[in-house]
């Protein structure tokens, strides 16, 4: 099996990766949304917009 990040042989200690570095690169992609699947569902877009507007209303930088 090859490392999904760099294609080197995997190391049992970090499987399915070859090293801690590649495992960390993969984790960063997950945390940063790099593996997200975009949605074109109008309901998802509406929910996302509502959440952005709600957070903007709660922002401490918002002028009163």
N, CA, C and O atoms as CSV, one atom per row, in Angstrom:
chain,resi,resn,atom,element,x,y,z
A,1,UNK,N,N,0.849,-1.178,0.000
A,1,UNK,CA,C,0.000,0.000,0.000
A,1,UNK,C,C,0.896,1.243,0.000
A,1,UNK,O,O,1.916,1.285,0.689
A,2,UNK,N,N,0.510,2.230,-0.764
A,2,UNK,CA,C,1.278,3.470,-0.856
A,2,UNK,C,C,0.611,4.570,-0.037
A,2,UNK,O,O,-0.611,4.598,0.111
A,3,UNK,N,N,1.415,5.456,0.479
A,3,UNK,CA,C,0.935,6.606,1.235
A,3,UNK,C,C,0.026,7.455,0.328
A,3,UNK,O,O,0.415,7.777,-0.794
A,4,UNK,N,N,-1.168,7.817,0.794
A,4,UNK,CA,C,-2.072,8.606,-0.042
A,4,UNK,C,C,-1.599,10.048,-0.261
A,4,UNK,O,O,-2.127,10.742,-1.130
A,5,UNK,N,N,-0.621,10.500,0.509
A,5,UNK,CA,C,-0.117,11.869,0.368
A,5,UNK,C,C,1.061,11.927,-0.602
A,5,UNK,O,O,1.085,12.776,-1.494
A,6,UNK,N,N,2.045,11.025,-0.436
A,6,UNK,CA,C,3.274,11.137,-1.245
A,6,UNK,C,C,3.604,9.897,-2.067
A,6,UNK,O,O,4.582,9.908,-2.815
A,7,UNK,N,N,2.825,8.838,-1.952
A,7,UNK,CA,C,3.013,7.583,-2.698
A,7,UNK,C,C,4.206,6.741,-2.261
A,7,UNK,O,O,4.533,5.764,-2.934
A,8,UNK,N,N,4.866,7.084,-1.157
A,8,UNK,CA,C,5.943,6.234,-0.632
A,8,UNK,C,C,5.304,5.027,0.063
A,8,UNK,O,O,4.117,5.063,0.388
A,9,UNK,N,N,6.076,3.962,0.293
A,9,UNK,CA,C,5.538,2.807,1.030
A,9,UNK,C,C,5.099,3.224,2.439
A,9,UNK,O,O,5.730,4.075,3.066
A,10,UNK,N,N,4.037,2.628,2.917
A,10,UNK,CA,C,3.515,2.992,4.239
A,10,UNK,C,C,4.382,2.418,5.357
A,10,UNK,O,O,5.109,1.444,5.165
A,11,UNK,N,N,4.288,3.031,6.500
A,11,UNK,CA,C,4.961,2.586,7.717
A,11,UNK,C,C,3.858,2.102,8.652
A,11,UNK,O,O,2.878,2.814,8.870
A,12,UNK,N,N,4.006,0.904,9.204
A,12,UNK,CA,C,2.977,0.336,10.069
A,12,UNK,C,C,2.613,1.273,11.220
A,12,UNK,O,O,1.463,1.305,11.660
A,13,UNK,N,N,3.588,2.030,11.703
A,13,UNK,CA,C,3.345,2.948,12.819
A,13,UNK,C,C,2.381,4.073,12.433
A,13,UNK,O,O,1.643,4.574,13.282
A,14,UNK,N,N,2.384,4.472,11.163
A,14,UNK,CA,C,1.573,5.616,10.717
A,14,UNK,C,C,0.535,5.217,9.670
A,14,UNK,O,O,-0.084,6.082,9.051
A,15,UNK,N,N,0.347,3.946,9.473
A,15,UNK,CA,C,-0.539,3.445,8.433
A,15,UNK,C,C,-1.864,4.175,8.408
A,15,UNK,O,O,-2.461,4.334,9.472
A,16,UNK,N,N,-2.362,4.624,7.292
A,16,UNK,CA,C,-1.950,4.315,5.932
A,16,UNK,C,C,-0.893,5.267,5.375
A,16,UNK,O,O,-0.669,5.300,4.165
A,17,UNK,N,N,-0.253,6.027,6.230
A,17,UNK,CA,C,0.740,7.003,5.778
A,17,UNK,C,C,2.156,6.445,5.934
A,17,UNK,O,O,2.361,5.398,6.548
A,18,UNK,N,N,3.124,7.164,5.367
A,18,UNK,CA,C,4.511,6.727,5.462
A,18,UNK,C,C,5.226,7.367,6.646
A,18,UNK,O,O,6.268,6.876,7.079
A,19,UNK,N,N,4.672,8.463,7.175
A,19,UNK,CA,C,5.352,9.193,8.243
A,19,UNK,C,C,4.356,10.068,8.998
A,19,UNK,O,O,3.217,10.258,8.571
A,20,UNK,N,N,4.810,10.587,10.116
A,20,UNK,CA,C,3.994,11.526,10.897
A,20,UNK,C,C,3.711,12.778,10.083
A,20,UNK,O,O,2.627,13.355,10.175
A,21,UNK,N,N,4.684,13.195,9.287
A,21,UNK,CA,C,4.504,14.390,8.466
A,21,UNK,C,C,3.313,14.234,7.522
A,21,UNK,O,O,2.465,15.122,7.438
A,22,UNK,N,N,3.253,13.111,6.816
A,22,UNK,CA,C,2.142,12.901,5.882
A,22,UNK,C,C,0.814,12.750,6.628
A,22,UNK,O,O,-0.222,13.201,6.139
A,23,UNK,N,N,0.834,12.122,7.807
A,23,UNK,CA,C,-0.382,12.025,8.614
A,23,UNK,C,C,-0.846,13.425,9.023
A,23,UNK,O,O,-2.043,13.714,9.012
A,24,UNK,N,N,0.095,14.281,9.381
A,24,UNK,CA,C,-0.249,15.661,9.764
A,24,UNK,C,C,-0.758,16.473,8.570
A,24,UNK,O,O,-1.667,17.291,8.714
A,25,UNK,N,N,-0.175,16.247,7.404
A,25,UNK,CA,C,-0.649,16.928,6.193
A,25,UNK,C,C,-2.104,16.538,5.935
A,25,UNK,O,O,-2.936,17.388,5.618
A,26,UNK,N,N,-2.402,15.250,6.072
A,26,UNK,CA,C,-3.773,14.770,5.866
A,26,UNK,C,C,-4.724,15.379,6.894
A,26,UNK,O,O,-5.824,15.806,6.543
A,27,UNK,N,N,-4.314,15.421,8.145
A,27,UNK,CA,C,-5.147,16.013,9.192
A,27,UNK,C,C,-5.412,17.485,8.901
A,27,UNK,O,O,-6.534,17.960,9.079
A,28,UNK,N,N,-4.405,18.199,8.462
A,28,UNK,CA,C,-4.579,19.615,8.128
A,28,UNK,C,C,-5.585,19.793,6.991
A,28,UNK,O,O,-6.365,20.745,6.991
A,29,UNK,N,N,-5.565,18.875,6.023
A,29,UNK,CA,C,-6.547,18.951,4.936
A,29,UNK,C,C,-7.955,18.752,5.467
A,29,UNK,O,O,-8.880,19.449,5.049
A,30,UNK,N,N,-8.129,17.807,6.385
A,30,UNK,CA,C,-9.452,17.583,6.983
A,30,UNK,C,C,-9.899,18.819,7.765
A,30,UNK,O,O,-11.020,19.299,7.597
A,31,UNK,N,N,-9.015,19.322,8.613
A,31,UNK,CA,C,-9.383,20.460,9.460
A,31,UNK,C,C,-9.618,21.731,8.659
A,31,UNK,O,O,-10.437,22.567,9.042
A,32,UNK,N,N,-8.912,21.878,7.557
A,32,UNK,CA,C,-9.061,23.068,6.722
A,32,UNK,C,C,-10.176,22.969,5.695
A,32,UNK,O,O,-10.403,23.910,4.934
A,33,UNK,N,N,-10.875,21.840,5.664
A,33,UNK,CA,C,-11.970,21.670,4.721
A,33,UNK,C,C,-11.531,21.249,3.340
A,33,UNK,O,O,-12.312,21.321,2.392
A,34,UNK,N,N,-10.292,20.811,3.211
A,34,UNK,CA,C,-9.774,20.410,1.916
A,34,UNK,C,C,-10.454,19.188,1.328
A,34,UNK,O,O,-10.387,18.969,0.118
A,35,UNK,N,N,-11.103,18.393,2.152
A,35,UNK,CA,C,-11.785,17.201,1.671
A,35,UNK,C,C,-13.295,17.409,1.581
A,35,UNK,O,O,-14.031,16.454,1.329
A,36,UNK,N,N,-13.760,18.614,1.779
A,36,UNK,CA,C,-15.195,18.893,1.739
A,36,UNK,C,C,-15.736,18.715,0.325
A,36,UNK,O,O,-15.065,19.023,-0.660
A,37,UNK,N,N,-16.942,18.222,0.250
A,37,UNK,CA,C,-17.617,18.070,-1.028
A,37,UNK,C,C,-18.606,19.219,-1.155
A,37,UNK,O,O,-19.537,19.322,-0.356
A,38,UNK,N,N,-18.417,20.085,-2.149
A,38,UNK,CA,C,-19.319,21.225,-2.289
A,38,UNK,C,C,-20.738,20.771,-2.621
A,38,UNK,O,O,-20.943,19.789,-3.335
A,39,UNK,N,N,-21.686,21.488,-2.101
A,39,UNK,CA,C,-23.086,21.174,-2.348
A,39,UNK,C,C,-23.707,22.243,-3.234
A,39,UNK,O,O,-23.397,23.428,-3.119
A,40,UNK,N,N,-24.582,21.801,-4.113
A,40,UNK,CA,C,-25.341,22.743,-4.940
A,40,UNK,C,C,-26.813,22.741,-4.531
A,40,UNK,O,O,-27.650,23.342,-5.205
A,41,UNK,N,N,-27.123,22.065,-3.429
A,41,UNK,CA,C,-28.493,22.017,-2.929
A,41,UNK,C,C,-28.883,23.410,-2.430
A,41,UNK,O,O,-28.225,23.940,-1.535
A,42,UNK,N,N,-29.931,24.012,-2.984
A,42,UNK,CA,C,-30.327,25.367,-2.569
A,42,UNK,C,C,-30.600,25.482,-1.070
A,42,UNK,O,O,-30.363,26.535,-0.478
A,43,UNK,N,N,-31.094,24.414,-0.456
A,43,UNK,CA,C,-31.359,24.454,0.983
A,43,UNK,C,C,-30.049,24.581,1.766
A,43,UNK,O,O,-29.999,25.294,2.769
A,44,UNK,N,N,-28.988,23.897,1.319
A,44,UNK,CA,C,-27.685,24.005,1.977
A,44,UNK,C,C,-27.137,25.421,1.856
A,44,UNK,O,O,-26.587,25.965,2.814
A,45,UNK,N,N,-27.287,26.013,0.680
A,45,UNK,CA,C,-26.802,27.373,0.458
A,45,UNK,C,C,-27.552,28.345,1.372
A,45,UNK,O,O,-26.946,29.235,1.968
A,46,UNK,N,N,-28.863,28.172,1.478
A,46,UNK,CA,C,-29.674,29.048,2.331
A,46,UNK,C,C,-29.272,28.911,3.803
A,46,UNK,O,O,-29.162,29.910,4.514
A,47,UNK,N,N,-29.054,27.680,4.254
A,47,UNK,CA,C,-28.634,27.456,5.647
A,47,UNK,C,C,-27.276,28.093,5.910
A,47,UNK,O,O,-27.070,28.704,6.959
A,48,UNK,N,N,-26.351,27.955,4.971
A,48,UNK,CA,C,-25.013,28.533,5.127
A,48,UNK,C,C,-25.104,30.057,5.198
A,48,UNK,O,O,-24.446,30.676,6.034
A,49,UNK,N,N,-25.904,30.661,4.336
A,49,UNK,CA,C,-26.066,32.106,4.354
A,49,UNK,C,C,-26.693,32.577,5.658
A,49,UNK,O,O,-26.262,33.578,6.229
A,50,UNK,N,N,-27.703,31.864,6.131
A,50,UNK,CA,C,-28.334,32.214,7.415
A,50,UNK,C,C,-27.318,32.171,8.549
A,50,UNK,O,O,-27.330,33.037,9.424
A,51,UNK,N,N,-26.429,31.159,8.543
A,51,UNK,CA,C,-25.422,31.029,9.590
A,51,UNK,C,C,-24.410,32.167,9.527
A,51,UNK,O,O,-24.018,32.702,10.565
A,52,UNK,N,N,-23.985,32.541,8.331
A,52,UNK,CA,C,-23.037,33.650,8.172
A,52,UNK,C,C,-23.668,34.943,8.677
A,52,UNK,O,O,-23.021,35.714,9.387
A,53,UNK,N,N,-24.915,35.180,8.318
A,53,UNK,CA,C,-25.601,36.400,8.765
A,53,UNK,C,C,-25.804,36.397,10.276
A,53,UNK,O,O,-25.671,37.437,10.922
A,54,UNK,N,N,-26.129,35.227,10.848
A,54,UNK,CA,C,-26.314,35.123,12.295
A,54,UNK,C,C,-25.008,35.438,13.019
A,54,UNK,O,O,-25.008,36.156,14.019
A,55,UNK,N,N,-23.897,34.902,12.514
A,55,UNK,CA,C,-22.603,35.161,13.137
A,55,UNK,C,C,-22.205,36.624,12.995
A,55,UNK,O,O,-21.607,37.198,13.905
A,56,UNK,N,N,-22.535,37.230,11.859
A,56,UNK,CA,C,-22.225,38.648,11.658
A,56,UNK,C,C,-23.008,39.511,12.646
A,56,UNK,O,O,-22.497,40.520,13.132
A,57,UNK,N,N,-24.240,39.118,12.940
A,57,UNK,CA,C,-25.050,39.868,13.898
A,57,UNK,C,C,-24.490,39.763,15.313
A,57,UNK,O,O,-24.710,40.658,16.129
A,58,UNK,N,N,-23.779,38.695,15.612
A,58,UNK,CA,C,-23.220,38.489,16.943
A,58,UNK,C,C,-21.790,38.978,17.059
A,58,UNK,O,O,-21.195,38.876,18.132
A,59,UNK,N,N,-21.226,39.502,15.993
A,59,UNK,CA,C,-19.841,39.941,15.977
A,59,UNK,C,C,-19.636,41.120,16.924
A,59,UNK,O,O,-20.425,42.064,16.904
A,60,UNK,N,N,-18.577,41.082,17.763
A,60,UNK,CA,C,-18.322,42.213,18.672
A,60,UNK,C,C,-17.848,43.456,17.922
A,60,UNK,O,O,-17.891,44.558,18.469
A,61,UNK,N,N,-17.396,43.294,16.676
A,61,UNK,CA,C,-16.921,44.431,15.885
A,61,UNK,C,C,-18.057,45.178,15.194
A,61,UNK,O,O,-17.849,46.238,14.604
A,62,UNK,N,N,-19.261,44.611,15.275
A,62,UNK,CA,C,-20.404,45.216,14.593
A,62,UNK,C,C,-20.782,46.523,15.280
A,62,UNK,O,O,-20.965,46.541,16.497
A,63,UNK,N,N,-20.904,47.621,14.529
A,63,UNK,CA,C,-21.330,48.884,15.129
A,63,UNK,C,C,-22.777,48.801,15.582
A,63,UNK,O,O,-23.608,48.185,14.915
A,64,UNK,N,N,-23.078,49.422,16.716
A,64,UNK,CA,C,-24.441,49.372,17.264
A,64,UNK,C,C,-25.198,50.619,16.973
A,64,UNK,O,O,-26.359,50.741,17.363
